[in-house]
Amino acid sequence: MGNIIAGLEKGLEGMEPGESKEIVVQPEDGYGIKDPGLIQQVPRQRFPGGFAFKAGMSYLARSDSGAMVNFQVLGFDDESVEIDMNHPLAGRALYFQVRIKDVREEGEQP
């Protein structure tokens, strides 16, 4: 139904109630490959005065078009801020340990 990442959904296919397994989802089937084009240098003056930057922290901002954008601060200096707008899990293999409790038909209410 598109509620979970494609790789996990594929790994769950065919499993029966009571069955357990580890599912490894590669980046291509998870949150994608890290896109270097989404790492940018932004002039510091684009941020509100007194903004407390901290490398490694994630923030939420509104773009010029009004859309909400998640980004992580990679580093900063007096002139610019290096941000990464990739999903925090982009480029990573994901590991899930799952156990099927019950199975229902698609669209059927729990």
N, C-alpha and C positions, 0 to 999 in steps of 0.2 A: 504493500500500500504506500510505499515511499516514506514511511515514518522513521526508518532507520537507514544507516549507510548501506549502500549496495552490497559491499563485501560481506557484511554481517548477515544481511538478508539471504544472500546466496548460501552462506555457510549453514544457515538454519533450515534451508529447504530439505524436506524429507525426514527431518527428525521427528521422533515419536515421544509421547509423554513418558517421563522417567529417564530419557536418554540424556547423557552428558557428554560434552567434548570441548576441547579448546579450539577456538577459531582464530586464525591469524589473518588479518586484513592488511593487504599491501596498500601503500599510499594511493595508487591508481584507483582502487575500489573503496577508498575511505574518504579522506578530505583533500585528496589530490596531491600532486607534486608541488613543491614550493616554487612559486613564480618569482624570479628575480625582479621582474618589472613592478612587483607590488612592494618592493623595498625602495623607499624614496627619501631624499633629503628635503625637508620642508623648512622654509625660513621661520625662525623662532617667533617673529612678529605675527605670524598667523595664529599663534596661540594666545589666550588671554594673559594679560600682564599678571605676574605673580604665580603663574601655573607651576606647580611643583612637579618637575620631571623626575622620574626615577627609572633608570635603565632596567629593562626586564619586566616592567609593569605593563599591563594591558589597560587600555582606555577606550571609551566610547565617545564619538564626536559626530557632529552633523556636517556633511559635506556641503560644498557650494550649491549643489542641486537639492539639498534638503534631506538626502538619504542618511540614515544612521550608518556609521562606519566603525568597525572594531579595528584597533591597531595596537601594536606593541612598540614601546620605545626601545630602540636598540642602543642609542647613544645620543649625546647632545653636546653642544658647546655654546658659546655666546651668540653665534650667528645662526645655527641651524639645528634641527632635530632629525635624526635618522629614525624613520618609522617602518614597520613591517605590517602590511595589511593582509598578509596571508592568514588563513585560519591557523590558530595555534597548533593544531595537530597535522597540518599539511606537511608532507614529506616524511611522515612517521608510519612505521608499521604498528598496527594496533593489535593487542592480544586480549581475547575475551574467553573466559571460562563460563560456559553456559550449561544450564540444566532446564529441560523442557518440562514445564509444570502441566500445561494443557495445550490443546490445539483446537482452533475454531476456524470456521470458514471465513474468508476475506469479507469484510463488511459486516459480519455478525457482531452484535454487541456483546461485550464481556459479561 
